[in-house]
């Protein structure tokens, strides 16, 4: 990186209690340590005024932003002060910026194909805030995947809420009340899916005998035996490394064109979908180009 720098890189996350962000912190910190750089962690939800001052005074060499949402104070400050920045995990529609993302639309599309191929008839979807592009793209891919498989998504089973365990638990109660024949739920986040699994237990619904549940992100808890959640694995270590490569280039060449890197996810099948293998040879790496991605 350029000389006369602080050697500090900031990582901006949202909601430190979300296990996904903990895994992102771990991967970014490891990638920085390999290059002799120091991590400065900012939590967007904490509304920390120190972060704004650090940006204004250029006390960090660059920013890796894992929590891009419209109205982000740190993002706005970085843009105003022309601080080198790269986005990971999600981006913003109208922002031209370096970004490392996963193939969220494809993952959602494949999740729909998988559940239909498993013989599920009444399939629901739980997504997050519309401003989060990764949540929106997974949900959009899922709807398109259901449509391509000849299956619709009833409005009562297409729900949006917070990305929390409690939101998933409450949503399942509401979905079962509205549609007792519900037999599968796709969640755009593992945290939501874990709430769905616990909500199913409260309702006396067995997972997977009565209800298939799929998540997204493969957080550590997804592999715990009590959940054994089918999900999609993020290449978080690779995302962190690619993000640092882009940030290094941005620092050296601040006026270069923005680069967007998309990395494939991996479908992980566990007990929550009864260990049913994906039929046929298709995988996330082999999906054809999909309109709208």
C-alpha positions as CSV (number, residue, x, y, z in Angstrom):
1,X,0.0,0.0,0.0
2,X,1.0,3.6,-0.4
3,X,3.7,5.0,1.9
4,X,2.9,7.5,4.7
5,X,-0.2,5.5,5.7
6,X,-1.4,4.4,9.1
7,X,-1.4,0.7,8.3
8,X,-5.0,0.5,9.6
9,X,-8.0,-0.8,7.6
10,X,-11.5,-0.4,8.9
11,X,-14.1,-3.1,8.6
12,X,-17.7,-1.8,8.9
13,X,-20.3,-4.4,9.9
14,X,-23.9,-4.2,11.1
15,X,-25.2,-5.9,14.3
16,X,-22.2,-7.5,16.0
17,X,-24.5,-10.1,17.5
18,X,-25.2,-11.6,14.0
19,X,-22.8,-14.7,13.7
20,X,-22.2,-14.0,10.0
21,X,-20.5,-10.8,10.8
22,X,-18.3,-12.5,13.4
23,X,-17.1,-14.9,10.7
24,X,-16.5,-11.9,8.3
25,X,-14.4,-10.2,11.0
26,X,-12.4,-13.3,11.6
27,X,-11.6,-13.7,7.8
28,X,-10.8,-10.0,7.2
29,X,-8.6,-9.8,10.3
30,X,-6.6,-12.9,9.2
31,X,-6.2,-11.5,5.7
32,X,-5.0,-8.1,7.1
33,X,-2.5,-9.8,9.5
34,X,-0.9,-11.7,6.6
35,X,0.0,-8.3,5.1
36,X,1.1,-6.7,8.4
37,X,-2.0,-4.5,8.6
38,X,-4.3,-3.7,11.6
39,X,-8.0,-4.0,11.8
40,X,-10.2,-1.2,13.0
41,X,-13.8,-2.5,13.6
42,X,-16.8,-0.3,13.3
43,X,-20.4,-1.4,14.0
44,X,-22.8,0.6,11.8
45,X,-25.6,-0.1,14.2
46,X,-23.7,1.4,17.1
47,X,-23.8,4.9,15.5
48,X,-20.3,5.4,16.8
49,X,-19.2,9.1,16.2
50,X,-15.6,8.0,16.5
51,X,-15.9,6.2,13.2
52,X,-17.1,9.4,11.5
53,X,-14.1,11.4,13.0
54,X,-11.7,8.7,11.9
55,X,-13.0,8.9,8.4
56,X,-12.9,12.7,8.4
57,X,-9.3,12.8,9.6
58,X,-8.2,9.9,7.3
59,X,-7.1,7.8,10.3
60,X,-7.6,4.7,8.3
61,X,-6.1,3.9,5.0
62,X,-9.2,2.3,3.6
63,X,-12.6,0.8,4.4
64,X,-14.0,-2.6,3.8
65,X,-17.8,-2.3,4.1
66,X,-19.8,-5.4,4.9
67,X,-23.0,-3.5,5.8
68,X,-23.9,-1.3,2.9
69,X,-27.5,0.0,3.2
70,X,-29.1,3.2,1.9
71,X,-28.4,6.0,4.4
72,X,-25.3,4.5,5.9
73,X,-23.5,7.3,7.8
74,X,-20.0,5.7,7.5
75,X,-20.5,5.1,3.7
76,X,-21.6,8.7,3.2
77,X,-18.6,10.0,5.1
78,X,-16.2,7.8,3.2
79,X,-17.6,9.1,-0.1
80,X,-17.5,12.7,1.0
81,X,-13.9,12.4,2.1
82,X,-12.8,10.2,-0.8
83,X,-11.5,7.4,1.5
84,X,-10.6,4.3,-0.5
85,X,-13.4,1.7,0.0
86,X,-14.5,-1.7,-1.2
87,X,-17.9,-3.4,-0.4
88,X,-18.3,-7.0,0.5
89,X,-21.4,-9.1,1.2
90,X,-23.8,-6.6,-0.3
91,X,-23.7,-3.4,-2.4
92,X,-26.0,-0.5,-3.3
93,X,-27.9,-0.2,-6.6
94,X,-26.7,3.2,-7.7
95,X,-23.2,3.2,-6.3
96,X,-20.2,2.6,-8.6
97,X,-17.7,1.0,-6.2
98,X,-15.4,-1.9,-5.9
99,X,-17.2,-4.9,-4.5
100,X,-16.8,-8.6,-3.7
101,X,-20.2,-10.4,-3.6
102,X,-21.5,-13.9,-3.8
103,X,-23.8,-15.2,-6.5
104,X,-26.9,-14.5,-4.4
105,X,-29.5,-14.6,-7.2
106,X,-28.2,-18.0,-8.4
107,X,-28.2,-19.4,-4.9
108,X,-31.9,-18.4,-4.4
109,X,-32.7,-19.9,-7.8
110,X,-31.0,-23.1,-7.0
111,X,-32.7,-23.3,-3.6
112,X,-36.1,-23.2,-5.3
113,X,-35.1,-25.9,-7.8
114,X,-33.9,-28.1,-5.0
115,X,-37.0,-27.8,-2.8
116,X,-39.3,-28.5,-5.8
117,X,-37.2,-31.5,-6.8
118,X,-37.6,-32.7,-3.2
119,X,-41.3,-32.9,-3.8
120,X,-42.3,-30.0,-1.6
121,X,-45.7,-28.5,-2.6
122,X,-46.4,-25.5,-0.3
123,X,-43.1,-23.6,-0.1
124,X,-42.6,-20.3,1.7
125,X,-39.8,-17.7,1.7
126,X,-38.5,-15.4,4.4
127,X,-36.4,-12.5,3.3
128,X,-34.8,-9.5,4.9
129,X,-35.0,-5.7,4.4
130,X,-35.4,-4.5,0.8
131,X,-32.4,-2.2,1.1
132,X,-30.0,-5.2,1.6
133,X,-29.1,-6.2,-2.0
134,X,-28.0,-9.7,-1.0
135,X,-31.3,-10.4,0.7
136,X,-33.3,-9.0,-2.2
137,X,-31.3,-10.9,-4.8
138,X,-31.7,-14.2,-3.0
139,X,-35.4,-13.7,-2.6
140,X,-35.7,-12.7,-6.3
141,X,-33.7,-15.7,-7.4
142,X,-35.9,-17.9,-5.3
143,X,-39.2,-16.6,-6.8
144,X,-37.8,-16.9,-10.3
145,X,-36.6,-20.5,-9.5
146,X,-40.1,-21.4,-8.3
147,X,-41.7,-19.9,-11.4
148,X,-39.2,-21.7,-13.7
149,X,-40.2,-25.0,-12.0
150,X,-43.9,-24.3,-12.5
151,X,-44.5,-23.5,-8.8
152,X,-45.9,-20.2,-7.4
153,X,-45.2,-18.4,-4.2
154,X,-48.5,-17.4,-2.5
155,X,-48.4,-13.9,-0.9
156,X,-49.1,-15.4,2.5
157,X,-45.9,-17.4,2.2
158,X,-43.7,-14.6,0.9
159,X,-42.7,-12.6,3.9
160,X,-40.1,-9.9,4.7
161,X,-38.8,-9.1,8.1
162,X,-35.7,-8.5,10.3
163,X,-32.7,-10.8,10.1
164,X,-33.1,-12.3,13.5
165,X,-33.9,-15.6,15.2
166,X,-37.1,-14.2,16.7
167,X,-38.3,-12.9,13.3
168,X,-38.0,-16.4,11.9
169,X,-39.8,-18.0,14.8
170,X,-42.7,-15.5,14.7
171,X,-42.9,-15.7,10.9
172,X,-43.3,-19.5,10.9
173,X,-46.1,-19.2,13.4
174,X,-47.9,-16.8,11.1
175,X,-47.3,-18.8,8.0
176,X,-48.6,-22.0,9.5
177,X,-51.6,-20.2,10.8
178,X,-52.3,-18.9,7.3
179,X,-51.4,-22.0,5.4
180,X,-51.4,-25.2,7.6
181,X,-50.2,-27.3,4.6
182,X,-46.8,-25.5,4.5
183,X,-44.1,-28.1,4.0
184,X,-40.9,-26.1,3.2
185,X,-39.4,-22.7,4.0
186,X,-36.4,-21.0,2.4
187,X,-34.7,-18.3,4.5
188,X,-32.3,-15.8,3.1
189,X,-30.3,-16.0,6.4
190,X,-29.3,-18.9,8.6
191,X,-30.2,-16.8,11.6
192,X,-33.8,-16.6,10.4
193,X,-33.8,-20.3,9.5
194,X,-32.7,-21.3,13.1
195,X,-35.7,-19.3,14.4
196,X,-37.9,-21.3,11.9
197,X,-36.6,-24.6,13.2
198,X,-37.3,-23.6,16.8
199,X,-40.7,-22.3,15.9
200,X,-41.5,-25.6,14.3
201,X,-40.7,-27.4,17.5
202,X,-43.1,-25.1,19.4
203,X,-45.8,-26.0,16.9
204,X,-45.2,-29.7,17.1
205,X,-43.9,-29.7,13.5
206,X,-41.0,-32.1,12.9
207,X,-38.1,-30.9,10.8
208,X,-37.7,-32.5,8.3
209,X,-40.6,-35.0,8.5
210,X,-43.2,-32.3,8.4
211,X,-41.2,-29.3,7.2
212,X,-38.0,-28.8,5.2
213,X,-36.0,-25.7,6.2
214,X,-33.2,-24.1,4.2
215,X,-30.9,-21.2,5.2
216,X,-28.1,-19.2,3.7
217,X,-24.6,-18.3,4.8
218,X,-23.5,-21.5,6.7
219,X,-22.8,-19.8,10.0
220,X,-21.2,-22.1,12.5
221,X,-24.4,-22.9,14.3
222,X,-25.9,-24.2,11.1
223,X,-23.7,-27.4,11.4
224,X,-24.7,-28.0,15.1
225,X,-26.4,-31.4,15.5
226,X,-29.4,-29.8,17.1
227,X,-30.1,-27.8,13.9
228,X,-28.1,-29.6,11.1
229,X,-29.3,-26.9,8.7
230,X,-29.2,-27.2,4.9
231,X,-27.8,-23.9,3.6
232,X,-25.4,-22.2,1.2
233,X,-21.8,-21.7,2.1
234,X,-20.2,-18.3,1.5
235,X,-16.5,-18.3,0.5
236,X,-15.8,-15.8,3.2
237,X,-12.1,-16.2,3.3
238,X,-11.8,-15.8,-0.4
239,X,-14.1,-12.7,-0.2
240,X,-11.9,-11.1,2.4
241,X,-8.7,-11.8,0.3
242,X,-10.3,-10.5,-2.9
243,X,-11.6,-7.4,-1.0
244,X,-8.1,-6.6,0.3
245,X,-6.7,-7.0,-3.2
246,X,-9.2,-4.5,-4.6
247,X,-8.7,-2.1,-1.8
248,X,-4.9,-2.2,-2.3
249,X,-5.4,-1.4,-5.9
250,X,-7.9,1.4,-5.1
251,X,-5.4,3.0,-2.7
252,X,-2.7,2.9,-5.4
253,X,-5.0,4.0,-8.2
254,X,-7.8,6.0,-6.8
255,X,-9.3,7.0,-10.2
256,X,-9.4,3.5,-11.7
257,X,-12.7,2.0,-12.8
258,X,-14.7,0.0,-10.2
259,X,-14.4,-3.7,-10.3
260,X,-17.2,-6.1,-9.1
261,X,-16.2,-9.7,-8.3
262,X,-18.9,-12.4,-7.8
263,X,-18.0,-15.7,-6.2
264,X,-20.0,-18.9,-6.3
265,X,-21.7,-20.3,-3.2
266,X,-21.8,-24.0,-2.3
267,X,-25.0,-25.9,-1.5
268,X,-24.7,-27.9,1.7
269,X,-27.3,-30.5,2.4
270,X,-28.0,-31.6,6.0
271,X,-30.8,-33.1,8.1
272,X,-33.2,-30.1,7.8
273,X,-34.0,-31.3,4.3
274,X,-33.6,-35.0,5.2
275,X,-30.2,-35.3,3.5
276,X,-32.0,-35.5,0.1
277,X,-29.3,-35.0,-2.6
278,X,-29.7,-32.5,-5.3
279,X,-31.1,-34.6,-8.3
280,X,-28.8,-34.6,-11.3
281,X,-25.4,-33.2,-11.8
282,X,-26.2,-29.5,-11.6
283,X,-24.5,-27.4,-8.9
284,X,-24.1,-23.7,-8.2
285,X,-21.0,-23.7,-10.4
286,X,-22.8,-25.2,-13.3
287,X,-25.9,-23.1,-13.4
288,X,-26.5,-21.4,-16.8
289,X,-26.6,-17.6,-17.0
290,X,-29.8,-16.5,-15.6
291,X,-31.7,-13.4,-16.7
292,X,-31.8,-10.7,-14.1
293,X,-28.7,-11.7,-12.2
